[in-house]
Amino acid sequence: MDSEPFTTLPAEGRAPESPIIEIVKKITPAVITIVVSKDLPKIEGFYLFPFEGQKFAIPKINKGKERTKIGGGSAFIASEDGLVLTACHVVGDPTAEYTVLLEPDEKYLAKVLARDPVTDIAILKIKTRAKLPYLELGDSEQIELGETVIAVGNAFGEFHDTVSTGVISGLSRLITAYSGLTQQATRLRGLIQTDAAINPGNSGGPLVNMEGKAIGINTAVAMGAQNIGFAIPINYAKKVLEEVKKYGKIRRPFLGIRYIILNDEIAKKNKLSVNYGALIVRETLGESAVLRGSAAEKAGLQEYDIILEFRGEKITEENSLSDILQKIKIGEVVMVKIQREGKIMELKVKLGERK
């Protein structure tokens, strides 16, 4: 009679460790917490103000100020000399101070070197001479649907080194994300979708593959849905890192116009002959639709022109002008098809650099 197969346990009697445990041990020292602080007026208590049968609390403001924590998020170290990657919305306030926690009792001041709201990526530098643990960056072009991934971060701003696992659920996703502080909307494209749990506070932490390499930066979760999170492909971050190392900043092409993307509703309401393209128009009185000295002004673009195509690509809500601009190099000369007063014409534009 054949015997049943069995597994021999280690001498200590413990089951063999999962490869995920080994990966987590390797990567968590490089995953850090970001604390956002500002000098705010001191509050010494509250006045109770009666109104229509109810009492409302009004803070007693002291003239002095005190350093106050206003937010936080996650990040990870990308080099032993202290370069840090995180989501741009985590460090979006230029007036705040940022402190990173490697451990609950080990903290350093960090300087924001660059912010890129287009990709929601930011780079910080930790002020220390010590060699730091860091994560190796993978290749997000090699990601496959269904592969196992690990998300690490500071969930809800309280739970240090929170680990969740899942799979790659989708690729090249387009979403509209809203900042938790400002509620500012940002269109993010090319994102990785995963069912690994990404909670508030996880933003900026790494999405890691089974080789222990960062393949994404956790950025958003779909509100009202379960197990739908998104991460920025790490190859976007590699490009940003290279620019910061080479130029000391993120370089982006700049056209220099204010515009709205047309659709059926806008075209019908304004009796326009086209329902696609970018209509050059100012948002408020007193500002310019075409910025002075910009590439657009030098090319002859004018307010109320409709840019139909940019470098041969049709401008739509799904393929906006800002999306197309990110594919073009600074200084590149491109053909632009426009409609002006009902006539179709073409112009040449030499793109400048965003300041």
N, C-alpha and C positions, 0 to 999 in steps of 0.2 A: 504494500500500500504506500502510495506516494505521500511524503510529508508535506505540510503546508510551508511555503516560503516565509522567512522571517528576517528581520533586520537586527543586527547586533548593536546594542547600545554602547556608547562610550563607557570607559571604566567607571566614571563618576555616576553612571546611571542616567545621565541626561540625554535627551534626544538631540540629534545633530542640529546645529543652528541653521536657520533659514538664511539664504544669501542676502535677503533684505536686511537682516540684523547686522551683518558684516558691513553692508553699504552704509547703513545709518550711522554706525560707529565711526565710519570713515568721514562722512560728510558733515555731521552736526557741529563739529568744532568750528567750521567755517561759516555756519549760518548764524546771523547776529540779529539783534533787535535794535531798531532805531527809535529814539525818544525825541519828540519834537517839543521844544520849550520856547516861551516868549516872556518878556517882561510885561506884566499886566498890572493895572491898578489894584492895590490891596482892598479887600472887602472885609470890613470889621463887624459885619452883622447886617441886619435888615430892619427897615421901617415897615410897619404894617399899616397899609393905607386902605381905609374903608371906602367901598364904592358900591352903591346899589345893593346893600345888604351882604356884600362879600368883602373879604379882606385880601389885599394884594401885597406881596412882599416886594419892597424896593431896596436894593443893596445900598449900604452905607460905604461910600467910596473914600478911601484914604488918599492923600496926595502922593504918597510914596508908591513904589512899584515892587513887585516880587516876581521871581522866576517861577513860572507856572507851566506844568505839562499840559499841552493842548492836543496831543495826538501821538501817533506812533505807527510802526509797521515793521516789516521784516526786510532783510537784505542778506547778501552773502559776499564773502571776500573772494576776489578774482585774481589776486596776485599776492605774493609773500610780502611785498612792500606796502600793502594796505589799500589797494584800489578796490572799491566796493561797488557792486551793482545792485540796483533796486528799481522799483517802479517810480516814474517821475511824480505821480500824484502823491506819493508818500512824503516827498520833500519839496512840494510845490510852493511853499511859502518862503520867498527870498528874505524876509525879515526875521525868520525864526532861527533858533540855534539847534543844531543836531548833535546828539550824543549817541554813540553806539555801545551796546552791551555785548561783550563776548561771552561773559558769564554774569550771573546776577551781581557779583562783587567786582567785576573787571570792566571798567568803562573808559572810553576815550572820546575826545571831541573829534568831530568829522567835518571836513569842508566839502561843500558841493562844488565839484569841478564843472559839471555840465548837466543841463536838463534838456530833454527832447520830448515835448508834449506830443509830437506827431507819432512817435513810436511808444510813448509812455516809458521811456528809459532815462535813468539818471545815474551819474557816476560820482562817487564821493571818494575822499582820501582820508584815511585814518591818520591822525597825528601821533605817530609812535615810531621809534627806531627798531623795535623788535620785529623779528621775522614772524609772520603770522600764518596760521593754517589757511589754505585756500582751496577752492574747488576748481578742478580742471573743466574747461569748457568743451562741450561736445560739438556735434554737427547736426543742426536741426533739419538740414536737407535730407538726412538719412532716416528720419523718423518714419515709422510704419504704423498704420492703424492696428490697434489691438496690442501693441507692445506695452509691457508693464512699466509703470513710472512711479516715482515717489515724490510727494510734495512735502516740504518742510517749512515751518515758519512759526511766528509768535501769535498763535490764534487768540483773537479777541483782545490782544494787547496784554494778556495775563499769562498764558500757558506757553512757557519757553520750550523750544524744540518740539513742537507738535508735529507728529509724523502721520501722514496718511498715504495710502497706496491706491492705485487704480490702473486704468489703461488709457491709451490714446484713443479718444472717441471720435475725433474729427480733425481735419487739417484745413488751413487757409480760411478760417472763419472771419467774417466781418461783423463787428458789433458796434453799438453806440454805448460808450461807458460814461458814467456820471461820477464825478468826484464826491466823496462823502462829506467833505467840508464845504466846498463852494457850489456843488451841484452843476458844475460846468460840464457840458457835453463834449466828448471827444470820440471821433470815429477811429477805431482801431481795426486794421485789416491784417490778414495773413496769420491769425492767431491759431494756437494749438488748443484744441478742446480736450478736456480730460474729465473722467468721473472721480478722480482723486479729490477728496474733500478740500476745498479752498474756502476758508472762513475769513471774516473781517480780521485784519491784523496779519493775515498770511501774505497780503500783497507785498511784493518785492522779494519774497523768498524764492528759492530755486525749485524748478521741476527737474528731477534727476532720473537718468535711465539706469538700467541694471549694470552698467559699467561704472557707476558712481560719478558720471559726468553730468554737468548742468546742461540741459537742452532747452530750457525756457526759464522765464521770469514770471512768476504768478502775478496776475494783474487784476482779474475780475471774476465775479461769480454771477450767474443769472439769477436775479431776484425772483422769488415765487416758484422756482424750479428746484428739483433735487438732483444732485450729482452732475451738475453742468458748470464747470469752471474753465477758465481760459488762462493761457500763458503766452508771453511774447517769445517768439523763436529766438534762441540764443545767438543765431547768426546775425540778427539785427544788432544785438549788443556788441558782438565782435567788431562790427563796422564802426560803431560809436567809439569803442575803446581805441581802435586804431587812429581815429581822427583826433581824439583827445591827446593821445601820446604824441602824435605828430605835430598838431597845430595848437594844442592847449585848449581846444574848444570843439564843439560840434559845428560842422560847416553844412549849411543847407542852401540850395538854390532859392533865389528870391525874384519874383516878378514885380511886385509892388502895386497891386490893385486891391480894391474892395469889391466884392461881387456876391451874387447869389446864384445858386444852381437852379436852372429852370426845370419845370416839369409840366404836366398837363394842366394842373390846377392854376399855377402861376401864369402860364401862357394864356389860358382862357380868361382869367381875371383881368389881365393887363392887355388883352387883345394883341398878343404877339404872334408872329407868323411861324415861329419855331417853338417846340416844346422841350428842347434840350440845349445845352451849352451853359456858359457862365456870363451872366449879364453884369457888366461893370457898372456899379452904382454905389454911391455913398450911403452909409447907414444913418448918419445924423447930419444936421446942418452944421456948417463950420468946418467940416473935414473934407479931405479930397478923396475922390474915387480912384484917381491915379496919383500915386505918391511922387512928389517932386524929386527929380534926379534918379528915379528908378529905371530899371530895364524897360518897363512898360511905357514910361513917358518917352524914353529915347527911341523906342520903336514906333511911336506915333499912336499908341492906343488911347482911346478917349472914353469919357463917361457915356454910357448907354450903348457902347459897342457890345455885341454878343460874340464871345469867343466860342466858335462851334467845334473846332478841332485844334489840338496842340500837338505838334510833332506827329501829325497823322492819326492821332487817337481822338475819337469822338468823346466829348465831355457829357457825362450823364450823372445821375445820382449815384449809380453803382460804380462809376469810374470818374470821380470828381477831378477838378483841376489840381487840387493839392495832392491827390494820389499820383497823378501823372508827373508832377514836378519832382517828386521824390526819386523818379527814375532817371532824371537828367542831371548832368554834371554842371558845376559852376563854370561859367564862361562859354558853355556850349551855345551855338547859334541854331535856332529851330524855326521852322515855318509855322505860322499861326493863321488859321482860316477864321475870318470874322464876318459878321453881318453888321453893316452900318447903314442906317436909314434905308433898309430894305435891300441893299446891294451887297453882294458877296465879294470879298477881297482878301488878299493874303499879305502878311507882313513878316519880316524877319525880326526875331528877338534874340538878343544875346543876354543870357541870364546872369544876374549879379549874385551876390552872396548876402544871406540874411544876417543883419547886424545884431 
